[in-house]
Amino acid sequence: MAIRTLREAAGLKQYELAELMDLEPASVSAWESGQAYPSVKNLMKLADILHCSTDALLGRERVSA
């Protein structure tokens, strides 16, 4: 998943993204490390926050940082 790349490109820290998502920072960390995956609901919210498509988050589109 390209969450880390997109988060960093947006200038957000893990804890800041977690706050915007109303989640614990550990959730964002787990997504970025591949230990867990966001639900469809959270994937859609991430796309809105990071101004990208869900395909980009899933690595199905090229991500430019």
N, C-alpha and C positions, 0 to 999 in steps of 0.2 A: 504494500500500500504506500501511497505517496503522501500520506498525511503530514509527516515531518517536513518534507520539502515545501509543501504548500503552506503549512503553518509558519515556517520560518520566512517564506517569501512575503507573508502577510504581516511580518514583524511581531508575531505573537509568541509569548513564552507558553510552555505547557500549561502552567497554572492559569494563565489568562484565557486560553482556549477552554479549559475546563470550566472556568467561571461562566463564560458565555454559553456553554453547553449545559450549565447547571449540573455538573458532574464533579467527581473527585479527580484531582490531577493524576492519580494512579490509573484511571481509565484511559486517559490520553496516552500515558506512558506505555500501557499494555498494547494499545493499538499500534503505536509507532514501533514497538519491538516485535510485533507479530505474535504476542502471547494471547491476544484476544482480538476480536473484530467488532466494529460498531454495528448496532442493529440497523435495520433499514431506516427507521425513524431518525436515529442519530446520524446516519450517513447523509440523509437529506438535509438535516440541520447543519452538518459540517459543510456541505456544498454551498449552502446559503451564506454561512459565516465567512468561508474562505473564497467566495466568489469564483467557484469552479463547478464543473459537472461531477456527478457521481462517478462517471467513467474515469475522470482524472484521478479521483481519490482511490479508485480500485486499480489504478495503473494501466487502464485500457486506452488512455490517451497519453501523448507525450506531455510531460510536465516541464515547464521551463521556470527556473528559479530566478 
